[in-house]
Amino acid sequence: MDRKDQTMAFSPVREESAEQILLRVYAALRAKGYDPVNQLVGYIISGDPTYITSYDNARSLIRRMERDELLEEVMKFYLNQKASV
C-alpha cells in the first residue's frame, strides 16, 4: 500500500509544559494587577479567554492547552504537595 493512501495522525508539539504555561500566565496576571487565582479559576470554569490578560501573550499561551489539562496539572501539584507532608 502506498504511504500517501494512509491516514496520518498529527499531534501538535507543545514547546512549553503545562507548568511553564501556568507560571507565565500567573506572572502576566500579577504584573497587570489581577488576582491570578481568581482569574485562572474563572477561565477554567467558564472557558472564557477574557479572564486572562493578553499582556505578554498570556491569553494565547493558556489557549494552547485544554482546560482539563490545566486542571489536571493543578490537581497533581496540589495532591503531591499534600501527600508528601
PDB file as gemmi writes it, atoms N, CA and C in Angstrom:
CRYST1    1.000    1.000    1.000  90.00  90.00  90.00 P 1                      
ATOM      1  N   MET A   1       0.844  -1.182   0.000  1.00  0.00           N  
ATOM      2  CA  MET A   1       0.000   0.000   0.000  1.00  0.00           C  
ATOM      3  C   MET A   1       0.888   1.244   0.000  1.00  0.00           C  
ATOM      4  N   ASP A   2       0.541   2.163  -0.840  1.00  0.00           N  
ATOM      5  CA  ASP A   2       1.306   3.397  -0.961  1.00  0.00           C  
ATOM      6  C   ASP A   2       1.063   4.278   0.266  1.00  0.00           C  
ATOM      7  N   ARG A   3       2.116   4.874   0.771  1.00  0.00           N  
ATOM      8  CA  ARG A   3       2.041   5.674   2.005  1.00  0.00           C  
ATOM      9  C   ARG A   3       1.093   6.865   1.879  1.00  0.00           C  
ATOM     10  N   LYS A   4       0.954   7.429   0.706  1.00  0.00           N  
ATOM     11  CA  LYS A   4       0.077   8.587   0.521  1.00  0.00           C  
ATOM     12  C   LYS A   4      -1.398   8.220   0.683  1.00  0.00           C  
ATOM     13  N   ASP A   5      -1.717   6.934   0.661  1.00  0.00           N  
ATOM     14  CA  ASP A   5      -3.089   6.476   0.836  1.00  0.00           C  
ATOM     15  C   ASP A   5      -3.443   6.226   2.304  1.00  0.00           C  
ATOM     16  N   GLN A   6      -2.457   6.349   3.190  1.00  0.00           N  
ATOM     17  CA  GLN A   6      -2.689   6.075   4.607  1.00  0.00           C  
ATOM     18  C   GLN A   6      -3.037   7.361   5.350  1.00  0.00           C  
ATOM     19  N   THR A   7      -3.880   7.206   6.344  1.00  0.00           N  
ATOM     20  CA  THR A   7      -4.217   8.336   7.203  1.00  0.00           C  
ATOM     21  C   THR A   7      -3.119   8.514   8.234  1.00  0.00           C  
ATOM     22  N   MET A   8      -2.654   9.735   8.378  1.00  0.00           N  
ATOM     23  CA  MET A   8      -1.592  10.035   9.326  1.00  0.00           C  
ATOM     24  C   MET A   8      -2.191  10.823  10.496  1.00  0.00           C  
ATOM     25  N   ALA A   9      -1.772  10.499  11.685  1.00  0.00           N  
ATOM     26  CA  ALA A   9      -2.211  11.245  12.863  1.00  0.00           C  
ATOM     27  C   ALA A   9      -1.239  12.387  13.099  1.00  0.00           C  
ATOM     28  N   PHE A  10      -1.773  13.523  13.445  1.00  0.00           N  
ATOM     29  CA  PHE A  10      -0.955  14.699  13.726  1.00  0.00           C  
ATOM     30  C   PHE A  10      -1.110  15.064  15.189  1.00  0.00           C  
ATOM     31  N   SER A  11       0.000  15.170  15.875  1.00  0.00           N  
ATOM     32  CA  SER A  11       0.000  15.607  17.266  1.00  0.00           C  
ATOM     33  C   SER A  11       0.783  16.896  17.351  1.00  0.00           C  
ATOM     34  N   PRO A  12       0.115  17.979  17.792  1.00  0.00           N  
ATOM     35  CA  PRO A  12       0.847  19.238  17.884  1.00  0.00           C  
ATOM     36  C   PRO A  12       1.964  19.145  18.915  1.00  0.00           C  
ATOM     37  N   VAL A  13       3.061  19.774  18.621  1.00  0.00           N  
ATOM     38  CA  VAL A  13       4.193  19.783  19.528  1.00  0.00           C  
ATOM     39  C   VAL A  13       4.088  21.030  20.399  1.00  0.00           C  
ATOM     40  N   ARG A  14       4.072  20.815  21.696  1.00  0.00           N  
ATOM     41  CA  ARG A  14       3.986  21.925  22.637  1.00  0.00           C  
ATOM     42  C   ARG A  14       5.397  22.254  23.101  1.00  0.00           C  
ATOM     43  N   GLU A  15       5.789  23.507  22.923  1.00  0.00           N  
ATOM     44  CA  GLU A  15       7.134  23.915  23.304  1.00  0.00           C  
ATOM     45  C   GLU A  15       7.268  24.027  24.820  1.00  0.00           C  
ATOM     46  N   GLU A  16       6.167  24.319  25.502  1.00  0.00           N  
ATOM     47  CA  GLU A  16       6.208  24.538  26.945  1.00  0.00           C  
ATOM     48  C   GLU A  16       5.296  23.544  27.655  1.00  0.00           C  
ATOM     49  N   SER A  17       5.685  23.186  28.867  1.00  0.00           N  
ATOM     50  CA  SER A  17       4.868  22.276  29.665  1.00  0.00           C  
ATOM     51  C   SER A  17       3.688  23.049  30.266  1.00  0.00           C  
ATOM     52  N   ALA A  18       2.733  22.305  30.798  1.00  0.00           N  
ATOM     53  CA  ALA A  18       1.591  22.924  31.471  1.00  0.00           C  
ATOM     54  C   ALA A  18       2.073  23.793  32.625  1.00  0.00           C  
ATOM     55  N   GLU A  19       3.051  23.296  33.349  1.00  0.00           N  
ATOM     56  CA  GLU A  19       3.595  24.065  34.474  1.00  0.00           C  
ATOM     57  C   GLU A  19       4.181  25.397  34.005  1.00  0.00           C  
ATOM     58  N   GLN A  20       4.959  25.366  32.948  1.00  0.00           N  
ATOM     59  CA  GLN A  20       5.569  26.591  32.432  1.00  0.00           C  
ATOM     60  C   GLN A  20       4.517  27.578  31.951  1.00  0.00           C  
ATOM     61  N   ILE A  21       3.500  27.076  31.281  1.00  0.00           N  
ATOM     62  CA  ILE A  21       2.427  27.947  30.794  1.00  0.00           C  
ATOM     63  C   ILE A  21       1.690  28.577  31.966  1.00  0.00           C  
ATOM     64  N   LEU A  22       1.326  27.783  32.954  1.00  0.00           N  
ATOM     65  CA  LEU A  22       0.619  28.329  34.115  1.00  0.00           C  
ATOM     66  C   LEU A  22       1.452  29.380  34.837  1.00  0.00           C  
ATOM     67  N   LEU A  23       2.736  29.137  34.984  1.00  0.00           N  
ATOM     68  CA  LEU A  23       3.591  30.105  35.672  1.00  0.00           C  
ATOM     69  C   LEU A  23       3.746  31.399  34.876  1.00  0.00           C  
ATOM     70  N   ARG A  24       3.842  31.301  33.572  1.00  0.00           N  
ATOM     71  CA  ARG A  24       3.944  32.516  32.750  1.00  0.00           C  
ATOM     72  C   ARG A  24       2.650  33.312  32.765  1.00  0.00           C  
ATOM     73  N   VAL A  25       1.517  32.612  32.708  1.00  0.00           N  
ATOM     74  CA  VAL A  25       0.222  33.291  32.759  1.00  0.00           C  
ATOM     75  C   VAL A  25       0.027  33.930  34.134  1.00  0.00           C  
ATOM     76  N   TYR A  26       0.386  33.203  35.175  1.00  0.00           N  
ATOM     77  CA  TYR A  26       0.317  33.729  36.547  1.00  0.00           C  
ATOM     78  C   TYR A  26       1.116  35.026  36.659  1.00  0.00           C  
ATOM     79  N   ALA A  27       2.339  35.028  36.141  1.00  0.00           N  
ATOM     80  CA  ALA A  27       3.198  36.215  36.212  1.00  0.00           C  
ATOM     81  C   ALA A  27       2.582  37.391  35.443  1.00  0.00           C  
ATOM     82  N   ALA A  28       2.009  37.121  34.286  1.00  0.00           N  
ATOM     83  CA  ALA A  28       1.386  38.188  33.494  1.00  0.00           C  
ATOM     84  C   ALA A  28       0.181  38.777  34.216  1.00  0.00           C  
ATOM     85  N   LEU A  29      -0.631  37.910  34.832  1.00  0.00           N  
ATOM     86  CA  LEU A  29      -1.799  38.393  35.573  1.00  0.00           C  
ATOM     87  C   LEU A  29      -1.367  39.255  36.761  1.00  0.00           C  
ATOM     88  N   ARG A  30      -0.364  38.807  37.486  1.00  0.00           N  
ATOM     89  CA  ARG A  30       0.152  39.599  38.615  1.00  0.00           C  
ATOM     90  C   ARG A  30       0.705  40.934  38.143  1.00  0.00           C  
ATOM     91  N   ALA A  31       1.447  40.910  37.044  1.00  0.00           N  
ATOM     92  CA  ALA A  31       2.051  42.136  36.522  1.00  0.00           C  
ATOM     93  C   ALA A  31       0.997  43.183  36.161  1.00  0.00           C  
ATOM     94  N   LYS A  32      -0.166  42.729  35.731  1.00  0.00           N  
ATOM     95  CA  LYS A  32      -1.248  43.642  35.366  1.00  0.00           C  
ATOM     96  C   LYS A  32      -2.165  43.979  36.541  1.00  0.00           C  
ATOM     97  N   GLY A  33      -1.870  43.428  37.732  1.00  0.00           N  
ATOM     98  CA  GLY A  33      -2.632  43.773  38.922  1.00  0.00           C  
ATOM     99  C   GLY A  33      -3.859  42.928  39.186  1.00  0.00           C  
ATOM    100  N   TYR A  34      -3.993  41.822  38.500  1.00  0.00           N  
ATOM    101  CA  TYR A  34      -5.135  40.925  38.704  1.00  0.00           C  
ATOM    102  C   TYR A  34      -4.817  39.903  39.794  1.00  0.00           C  
ATOM    103  N   ASP A  35      -5.854  39.312  40.361  1.00  0.00           N  
ATOM    104  CA  ASP A  35      -5.682  38.187  41.277  1.00  0.00           C  
ATOM    105  C   ASP A  35      -5.591  36.941  40.396  1.00  0.00           C  
ATOM    106  N   PRO A  36      -4.395  36.382  40.246  1.00  0.00           N  
ATOM    107  CA  PRO A  36      -4.210  35.268  39.307  1.00  0.00           C  
ATOM    108  C   PRO A  36      -5.067  34.052  39.616  1.00  0.00           C  
ATOM    109  N   VAL A  37      -5.256  33.730  40.879  1.00  0.00           N  
ATOM    110  CA  VAL A  37      -6.058  32.553  41.230  1.00  0.00           C  
ATOM    111  C   VAL A  37      -7.497  32.744  40.760  1.00  0.00           C  
ATOM    112  N   ASN A  38      -8.088  33.889  41.084  1.00  0.00           N  
ATOM    113  CA  ASN A  38      -9.481  34.143  40.668  1.00  0.00           C  
ATOM    114  C   ASN A  38      -9.621  34.131  39.150  1.00  0.00           C  
ATOM    115  N   GLN A  39      -8.673  34.730  38.466  1.00  0.00           N  
ATOM    116  CA  GLN A  39      -8.755  34.804  37.007  1.00  0.00           C  
ATOM    117  C   GLN A  39      -8.598  33.416  36.379  1.00  0.00           C  
ATOM    118  N   LEU A  40      -7.656  32.632  36.886  1.00  0.00           N  
ATOM    119  CA  LEU A  40      -7.462  31.285  36.343  1.00  0.00           C  
ATOM    120  C   LEU A  40      -8.659  30.385  36.624  1.00  0.00           C  
ATOM    121  N   VAL A  41      -9.217  30.482  37.818  1.00  0.00           N  
ATOM    122  CA  VAL A  41     -10.416  29.692  38.141  1.00  0.00           C  
ATOM    123  C   VAL A  41     -11.557  30.093  37.208  1.00  0.00           C  
ATOM    124  N   GLY A  42     -11.745  31.391  37.022  1.00  0.00           N  
ATOM    125  CA  GLY A  42     -12.793  31.862  36.109  1.00  0.00           C  
ATOM    126  C   GLY A  42     -12.621  31.309  34.715  1.00  0.00           C  
ATOM    127  N   TYR A  43     -11.383  31.294  34.238  1.00  0.00           N  
ATOM    128  CA  TYR A  43     -11.115  30.760  32.904  1.00  0.00           C  
ATOM    129  C   TYR A  43     -11.373  29.260  32.843  1.00  0.00           C  
ATOM    130  N   ILE A  44     -10.883  28.524  33.815  1.00  0.00           N  
ATOM    131  CA  ILE A  44     -11.042  27.066  33.797  1.00  0.00           C  
ATOM    132  C   ILE A  44     -12.517  26.681  33.878  1.00  0.00           C  
ATOM    133  N   ILE A  45     -13.282  27.376  34.698  1.00  0.00           N  
ATOM    134  CA  ILE A  45     -14.707  27.045  34.841  1.00  0.00           C  
ATOM    135  C   ILE A  45     -15.501  27.430  33.599  1.00  0.00           C  
ATOM    136  N   SER A  46     -15.278  28.636  33.094  1.00  0.00           N  
ATOM    137  CA  SER A  46     -16.133  29.147  32.015  1.00  0.00           C  
ATOM    138  C   SER A  46     -15.598  28.901  30.609  1.00  0.00           C  
ATOM    139  N   GLY A  47     -14.273  28.831  30.481  1.00  0.00           N  
ATOM    140  CA  GLY A  47     -13.681  28.725  29.154  1.00  0.00           C  
ATOM    141  C   GLY A  47     -13.574  30.069  28.450  1.00  0.00           C  
ATOM    142  N   ASP A  48     -13.952  31.140  29.135  1.00  0.00           N  
ATOM    143  CA  ASP A  48     -13.917  32.479  28.556  1.00  0.00           C  
ATOM    144  C   ASP A  48     -12.493  33.025  28.624  1.00  0.00           C  
ATOM    145  N   PRO A  49     -11.832  33.190  27.486  1.00  0.00           N  
ATOM    146  CA  PRO A  49     -10.439  33.625  27.497  1.00  0.00           C  
ATOM    147  C   PRO A  49     -10.235  35.058  27.988  1.00  0.00           C  
ATOM    148  N   THR A  50     -11.299  35.841  28.080  1.00  0.00           N  
ATOM    149  CA  THR A  50     -11.122  37.218  28.545  1.00  0.00           C  
ATOM    150  C   THR A  50     -10.795  37.293  30.035  1.00  0.00           C  
ATOM    151  N   TYR A  51     -10.867  36.176  30.745  1.00  0.00           N  
ATOM    152  CA  TYR A  51     -10.394  36.142  32.128  1.00  0.00           C  
ATOM    153  C   TYR A  51      -8.871  36.286  32.186  1.00  0.00           C  
ATOM    154  N   ILE A  52      -8.208  36.009  31.076  1.00  0.00           N  
ATOM    155  CA  ILE A  52      -6.746  36.036  31.020  1.00  0.00           C  
ATOM    156  C   ILE A  52      -6.307  37.244  30.207  1.00  0.00           C  
ATOM    157  N   THR A  53      -5.394  38.014  30.781  1.00  0.00           N  
ATOM    158  CA  THR A  53      -4.881  39.189  30.096  1.00  0.00           C  
ATOM    159  C   THR A  53      -4.140  38.802  28.819  1.00  0.00           C  
ATOM    160  N   SER A  54      -4.157  39.692  27.860  1.00  0.00           N  
ATOM    161  CA  SER A  54      -3.378  39.455  26.644  1.00  0.00           C  
ATOM    162  C   SER A  54      -1.935  39.934  26.829  1.00  0.00           C  
ATOM    163  N   TYR A  55      -1.665  40.578  27.950  1.00  0.00           N  
ATOM    164  CA  TYR A  55      -0.313  41.061  28.255  1.00  0.00           C  
ATOM    165  C   TYR A  55       0.688  39.901  28.210  1.00  0.00           C  
ATOM    166  N   ASP A  56       1.817  40.152  27.602  1.00  0.00           N  
ATOM    167  CA  ASP A  56       2.907  39.171  27.496  1.00  0.00           C  
ATOM    168  C   ASP A  56       2.441  37.857  26.851  1.00  0.00           C  
ATOM    169  N   ASN A  57       1.444  37.945  25.980  1.00  0.00           N  
ATOM    170  CA  ASN A  57       0.944  36.796  25.211  1.00  0.00           C  
ATOM    171  C   ASN A  57       0.285  35.717  26.094  1.00  0.00           C  
ATOM    172  N   ALA A  58      -0.144  36.094  27.302  1.00  0.00           N  
ATOM    173  CA  ALA A  58      -0.695  35.117  28.254  1.00  0.00           C  
ATOM    174  C   ALA A  58      -1.964  34.439  27.731  1.00  0.00           C  
ATOM    175  N   ARG A  59      -2.845  35.199  27.115  1.00  0.00           N  
ATOM    176  CA  ARG A  59      -4.106  34.618  26.631  1.00  0.00           C  
ATOM    177  C   ARG A  59      -3.837  33.582  25.547  1.00  0.00           C  
ATOM    178  N   SER A  60      -2.946  33.887  24.666  1.00  0.00           N  
ATOM    179  CA  SER A  60      -2.599  32.940  23.603  1.00  0.00           C  
ATOM    180  C   SER A  60      -1.935  31.694  24.187  1.00  0.00           C  
ATOM    181  N   LEU A  61      -1.074  31.895  25.166  1.00  0.00           N  
ATOM    182  CA  LEU A  61      -0.398  30.762  25.807  1.00  0.00           C  
ATOM    183  C   LEU A  61      -1.384  29.797  26.451  1.00  0.00           C  
ATOM    184  N   ILE A  62      -2.301  30.340  27.248  1.00  0.00           N  
ATOM    185  CA  ILE A  62      -3.222  29.483  28.010  1.00  0.00           C  
ATOM    186  C   ILE A  62      -4.138  28.703  27.075  1.00  0.00           C  
ATOM    187  N   ARG A  63      -4.412  29.256  25.916  1.00  0.00           N  
ATOM    188  CA  ARG A  63      -5.316  28.581  24.979  1.00  0.00           C  
ATOM    189  C   ARG A  63      -4.626  27.462  24.212  1.00  0.00           C  
ATOM    190  N   ARG A  64      -3.335  27.289  24.407  1.00  0.00           N  
ATOM    191  CA  ARG A  64      -2.619  26.171  23.778  1.00  0.00           C  
ATOM    192  C   ARG A  64      -2.952  24.849  24.457  1.00  0.00           C  
ATOM    193  N   MET A  65      -3.547  24.938  25.626  1.00  0.00           N  
ATOM    194  CA  MET A  65      -3.877  23.737  26.399  1.00  0.00           C  
ATOM    195  C   MET A  65      -5.375  23.641  26.610  1.00  0.00           C  
ATOM    196  N   GLU A  66      -5.848  22.431  26.721  1.00  0.00           N  
ATOM    197  CA  GLU A  66      -7.248  22.216  27.072  1.00  0.00           C  
ATOM    198  C   GLU A  66      -7.419  22.544  28.554  1.00  0.00           C  
ATOM    199  N   ARG A  67      -8.597  23.017  28.910  1.00  0.00           N  
ATOM    200  CA  ARG A  67      -8.845  23.375  30.311  1.00  0.00           C  
ATOM    201  C   ARG A  67      -8.725  22.177  31.232  1.00  0.00           C  
ATOM    202  N   ASP A  68      -9.112  20.999  30.782  1.00  0.00           N  
ATOM    203  CA  ASP A  68      -8.977  19.822  31.642  1.00  0.00           C  
ATOM    204  C   ASP A  68      -7.514  19.486  31.892  1.00  0.00           C  
ATOM    205  N   GLU A  69      -6.638  19.771  30.930  1.00  0.00           N  
ATOM    206  CA  GLU A  69      -5.201  19.562  31.139  1.00  0.00           C  
ATOM    207  C   GLU A  69      -4.666  20.522  32.201  1.00  0.00           C  
ATOM    208  N   LEU A  70      -5.133  21.761  32.158  1.00  0.00           N  
ATOM    209  CA  LEU A  70      -4.719  22.743  33.168  1.00  0.00           C  
ATOM    210  C   LEU A  70      -5.173  22.312  34.551  1.00  0.00           C  
ATOM    211  N   LEU A  71      -6.425  21.891  34.656  1.00  0.00           N  
ATOM    212  CA  LEU A  71      -6.962  21.443  35.936  1.00  0.00           C  
ATOM    213  C   LEU A  71      -6.215  20.215  36.441  1.00  0.00           C  
ATOM    214  N   GLU A  72      -5.889  19.310  35.540  1.00  0.00           N  
ATOM    215  CA  GLU A  72      -5.125  18.117  35.913  1.00  0.00           C  
ATOM    216  C   GLU A  72      -3.763  18.506  36.495  1.00  0.00           C  
ATOM    217  N   GLU A  73      -3.104  19.457  35.871  1.00  0.00           N  
ATOM    218  CA  GLU A  73      -1.792  19.908  36.343  1.00  0.00           C  
ATOM    219  C   GLU A  73      -1.899  20.515  37.744  1.00  0.00           C  
ATOM    220  N   VAL A  74      -2.902  21.336  37.961  1.00  0.00           N  
ATOM    221  CA  VAL A  74      -3.109  21.963  39.271  1.00  0.00           C  
ATOM    222  C   VAL A  74      -3.406  20.900  40.326  1.00  0.00           C  
ATOM    223  N   MET A  75      -4.259  19.951  40.000  1.00  0.00           N  
ATOM    224  CA  MET A  75      -4.618  18.897  40.952  1.00  0.00           C  
ATOM    225  C   MET A  75      -3.420  18.017  41.293  1.00  0.00           C  
ATOM    226  N   LYS A  76      -2.630  17.653  40.295  1.00  0.00           N  
ATOM    227  CA  LYS A  76      -1.444  16.835  40.548  1.00  0.00           C  
ATOM    228  C   LYS A  76      -0.488  17.553  41.487  1.00  0.00           C  
ATOM    229  N   PHE A  77      -0.250  18.822  41.225  1.00  0.00           N  
ATOM    230  CA  PHE A  77       0.660  19.585  42.074  1.00  0.00           C  
ATOM    231  C   PHE A  77       0.126  19.661  43.501  1.00  0.00           C  
ATOM    232  N   TYR A  78      -1.140  20.011  43.646  1.00  0.00           N  
ATOM    233  CA  TYR A  78      -1.747  20.162  44.968  1.00  0.00           C  
ATOM    234  C   TYR A  78      -1.706  18.849  45.751  1.00  0.00           C  
ATOM    235  N   LEU A  79      -2.126  17.778  45.120  1.00  0.00           N  
ATOM    236  CA  LEU A  79      -2.172  16.490  45.810  1.00  0.00           C  
ATOM    237  C   LEU A  79      -0.779  15.958  46.116  1.00  0.00           C  
ATOM    238  N   ASN A  80       0.167  16.180  45.228  1.00  0.00           N  
ATOM    239  CA  ASN A  80       1.546  15.776  45.503  1.00  0.00           C  
ATOM    240  C   ASN A  80       2.110  16.537  46.703  1.00  0.00           C  
ATOM    241  N   GLN A  81       1.789  17.819  46.800  1.00  0.00           N  
ATOM    242  CA  GLN A  81       2.257  18.613  47.938  1.00  0.00           C  
ATOM    243  C   GLN A  81       1.633  18.131  49.235  1.00  0.00           C  
ATOM    244  N   LYS A  82       0.346  17.867  49.222  1.00  0.00           N  
ATOM    245  CA  LYS A  82      -0.372  17.447  50.432  1.00  0.00           C  
ATOM    246  C   LYS A  82       0.003  16.019  50.841  1.00  0.00           C  
ATOM    247  N   ALA A  83       0.220  15.153  49.867  1.00  0.00           N  
ATOM    248  CA  ALA A  83       0.541  13.760  50.165  1.00  0.00           C  
ATOM    249  C   ALA A  83       1.959  13.613  50.713  1.00  0.00           C  
ATOM    250  N   SER A  84       2.828  14.556  50.388  1.00  0.00           N  
ATOM    251  CA  SER A  84       4.214  14.457  50.847  1.00  0.00           C  
ATOM    252  C   SER A  84       4.431  15.072  52.227  1.00  0.00           C  
ATOM    253  N   VAL A  85       3.405  15.657  52.792  1.00  0.00           N  
ATOM    254  CA  VAL A  85       3.539  16.279  54.113  1.00  0.00           C  
ATOM    255  C   VAL A  85       3.421  15.250  55.210  1.00  0.00           C  
TER     256      VAL A  85                                                      
END                                                                             
